[in-house]
Amino acid sequence: MNVDFKAISLTPLRKIIAARMTEAKQTIPHYRVCMDIQMDALLALRQQLNAENPDNKVSVNDFIIKAIANTLVEHKELNCQFIDNEIHQYNQADISVVIAVEGGLSTPVIRSADQKTVQEITQEVKALAKRAAAGQLKMSEISGGTFSLSNLGMCGVDQFDAIINPPQCAILAVGAAKAQPVVKTEKIETAKVMRASISLDHRVIDGATGAQFLSSLREQLQNPEQLLAVKIFND
């Protein structure tokens, strides 16, 4: 029987992605922890900021990067890499941001995101994304992250599970913030809810630790004014 199909050779980028993701799934014992986060306050704050400064509009993703960085300062157990049977735990939060590019993905790193304002993160993400689309990123700009973020909310996705990018030990996957009924002070109201799913390396991070991280992250995102505070300095 003849089958009509088109054979497509893997590009160099797709070969790298295939090799790394296969390695990650084969060698890392993944598990996931999920949590719903109410985003109404953050969305309102973002709208206000963008109205005040239309030339440097911040995205929801920029807020999430900042919230992750702040949370990693509190929960350093997740701010780590697993190398040669050792856990390398870091003080600074270097966030790898998964960006779609032609033919695959790129993961530019926002260095020391915990030390940057949301507006500084906005400018850096835009610059890195532009250079990623043009294939101009250096190896030093896409390697060495301590934690990853993958966001498909702009595609209308409710929830998904991401594959850890070794030697990192965690990646956060977030979907769209959608209107849902929630219980507030014993009353049913409507809120914009985002589902966050974190994939963790069970060799390094246990379930309770991952749950504590998500709880702290939810606190950051549901009280977004603290994300605009003066830069946080590590001990």
N, C-alpha and C positions, 0 to 999 in steps of 0.2 A: 504494500500500500504506500503510495506516495504521500508524503506530508509536506505541505507548503510552509516553509519557515525561512527565517533569515538568521544566519550565523553572525554574531557580533563579537569580535575579539575584544578582550579586556584591555582597557587603556592602562598605562602605567599607574595612574592614580587609583583606578579600580582594583588593580592587582594588589596594591599596598593595603587598601581598605579590606579586601577579601582576606589577605594573609593575617592582618592584625585582629580582625573580628573573629576569625576562626581560632586563632591562638587564645583570644580572650575567653571564648565560650568553652574551649577544651581545657583550659588550665585554671580558670577562676570559678570557684563555687558561688555563683550568683544567687542572691535572694532579694526580694523586694519588700518595701514598706510603703504604704500609701496613706495619704491624708488629704482631706478637703480643707481649702483655705478660702475664707471670705475676702474678696478683693475690692469691695465697694469703696472703702476709705482710700485705698491706694489709687484706684481709678479716678476718684474725685480730686485727690492731691495732684496726680499727673495732669489732669485737665487744667487745674489752676496754674501749675508751673508752666505749662506749654502756652497758656494764654498770656502769661506775664513775659515769657521769653520765647517767642515764636521762631527765632533764628537758631535755637539750640534745643529742639524738642527732645524730651526724654521718652524712652519706650518703657513698656511694662518689663521687658527683658532686662533693661538697665537697672531697674529697681530690684529685680530678682537677683541679679549678679551682686549688687551691694548687700542685699539681705543674706545671701549665702556667705559672702565674705565675713560679715559681722558675726554670723552664727558659727563659722569655722574658728574664729578667734576664741569663742566660748567652748567649742567642742573640737579640740585639736585631734581627737581620736580619729576623726574623719578626714583631717587635713594631712594626708599621708600618701606615701608610695610604698609598695612591697617589692623590695629588691634583694635578690640573693638571700632569701629566707630571713630578711631583716625588715622591720618596720621603720621607715624613715619619716618621722613626724616633723612638720614644719610650723614655724611661727607665722610667716606671711601667707596670705591666701592668694594663690596664683590660679585664677579661674580660667579653664579652657572652655571656650564658647563654641558649640558646634554650629557651623554655618554651611548652608547648602551652596555649592558652586557647580559650575557646569561639569557634568560627568562624575560628581561625587560630593565629598564633604571636606571641609577644612576646619581646623580647631585652633584658631589664634588664642593666645593666652593674655588675659588682663592681669599683669603683674601687680602684686601687693594691692589688690582691689579693696582690702580692708582699710587702706590708708588713703583712698581716693573718694571724692564726692561722687554722687550720682551723675552730676553734670560732666565731671572729668571722665567717668566711665563711658558716658554717652559719646563724647568726642572720640575716645580711643576705639570704641567698638566700630563706629562709623568709618574711621580711617583704616582699621584692620580689615573690615569687611570689603571695602573698596579695593584694597590691595589683594585680598584673597580672591576676589572675582577676576582680577587681572593676572592671577598666578604669580604675584610678586613678593609673597611672604618668604622670609628667610626661615631656615630650620630652627633658629633660636627663638623665633616668634610663635612657633607651633608646638614646641616641645617643652617639657619640664613643668607642666601644670600639676597642681595638687588636687584638683577636683574639677568635674565637668558639669556643664549645663546644656541640655538639649530641649528646645522649646518648639513645639509644633502647634501652639495655640493659634498662630496666625492662619493655619490651614483648617481650623475648625475641629481639630482632634480633641476628644474628651480625655483620653488617657492612653499612655503607651509605656512600654518598658524599654529602657535603653541598655546597651551593652557597655560594660565598663571599659575604659581606655587604659590598658596597662602602661606603666606600672601603677597608675592611680588605683584607688580602692573604692571609689564611689562616683556615681553620676546621677544627677537629678533630671527627671523628665517631667515636663509640665505641659498641660493642655490649655484649652481655651477657658476663659472665665465666662460662665454662662449662668443665666438667671435660673435659680432653683428655689423651691420652698425650704425654708429653714425655721427652726424653733428659736425664738428670741424672747426671753422673759416670759416663757410659757405661752407665747403666741406664735402662730405660724405667719411668717413674713417672707418676702422675696429678697434674695441676695444674689450677687454675682459670685459664683463659686468656681474655684480652680482646683483641679485634682493634681496633686504632686505625687510622683512615684519615684522613690529613690532605690537604685540598684546598688547593692553592697557586696563586698568581698568577705565571705564568712570566715576566711582564714585570719582576718584582721579585725573585723567589726561585728559585734553581736547585735541581736535584734533590739534589745533594750536601748543600746547606744544609738542605733539608727532612729528609733522612735523618739528619743530625747532630742536628737538633732532636728527632726521634723517639727516637733512641738515648739522648739525655740525659733525655727524659721517661720512657722505660722504666726508666732507672736510678733516677729519683726514685720511681716507683711501686713498683718491686720492692724498694726499701729505704725503706719509708715512715716510719721513725722520724725521718728528717731533715726530714720535712714538719711535725713537731711542734716543731722547733727554734725558738729565738727569731727574731723577725722579721728578714728579710734587708734590709739597707740598701744602696741603690744608691750607686755612686761619685759 
